[in-house]
């Protein structure tokens, strides 16, 4: 019986993916800081760790060419980003490395993954205090190390629209 248990343990270790043996982790926090100085954590937000970035500039450029009001344009941008990510997820398992869900305090952690370059994504319909949020932040995972990522106002993928000046109208 002991021989069977040892054999099963060895098979599990030998057959384990490389990420579990020599992988690294990604840990972080999701938060927004509002104009009144309050820092609000992103509670229960689904995060994706992916192997390739979506061309967000092309999505913004396509929406800018349309004659939407700024708020409607931002909604369109978020939806088009979500659709682009969804298409990649449906296309194959190579794109998605891991998923995570932020805790009540906005912290998150991905399970160990193979070393390499990844992107931490948050897509529609993620919201913090009524503000639609999206992120696509690069991170490098090193063997046996934890990489830290903070998703905040400074690295939002699609910031809230700025008021247009009279000259722009």
Secondary structure, DSSP 8 states (H G I E B T S, - for coil): -HHHHHHHHHHHHHHS-HHHHH-EEEEEEEEEE-TTS-EEE-TT-EEEEESS---HHHHHHHHHTS---HHHHHHHHHHHHHHHHHHHHHH-TTSEEEEEE--TTSEEEEEEE-SEEEEEEE-TT-EETTEE--EEEEEEE-TT-EEEEEESGGG-SS-------GGG-
